[in-house]
Amino acid sequence: MVDGNIFLWNYDDQVVISDIDGTVTKSDALGHLLPKFKCTDWAHEGIANLYTNIAANGYKLIYLSSRPIGLSESTKNYI
């Protein structure tokens, strides 16, 4: 069984789409591996503030990732 979510937004909502690995994290490969070892300092400096400011300006955020489904929970928790 696979769970999913559907979000209904207004036609005029503003959206920012961001990749995670290599954009939020410093490395594609390390972004996949380091969370398994409880390392949390692999994000680009200031990225949380950037996305906080984007959301504060009324934009909706969509994150894309090619991470394995087994990392989905840790990825959601990180974000």
Order of alpha helices (4+ residues) and beta strands (2+ residues): beta-alpha-alpha-beta-alpha
